[in-house]
Amino acid sequence: MTPTVHRSSSVPIATSPILYTPSLLSQFLQYSQDHLGIHNALLYENALLQHGYGPDVLHKVPLKDLENLDISTGDVI
């Protein structure tokens, strides 16, 4: 007689982090514009893409670096 193996659905499955894609930046900027009061957030998309700044690392970018991309100080904060 072969033993039966039961798998529990409560066992967590390892997943990889979400890979960054430019469309995530677009979605993030659209959300920022619509819900966070960052007017014209979509205008910053090209500058952020050129420097490889996405929503996954944006919080680590020095504020001065973002200001150097012509993002207003109020929007950087």
Secondary structure, DSSP 4 states (H G I P E B T S, - for coil): -PPPP---TTSPPP-PPPPP-HHHHHHHHHHHHHHS--TTGGGGHHHHHHTT--TTTGGGS-HHHHHTTT--HHHH-
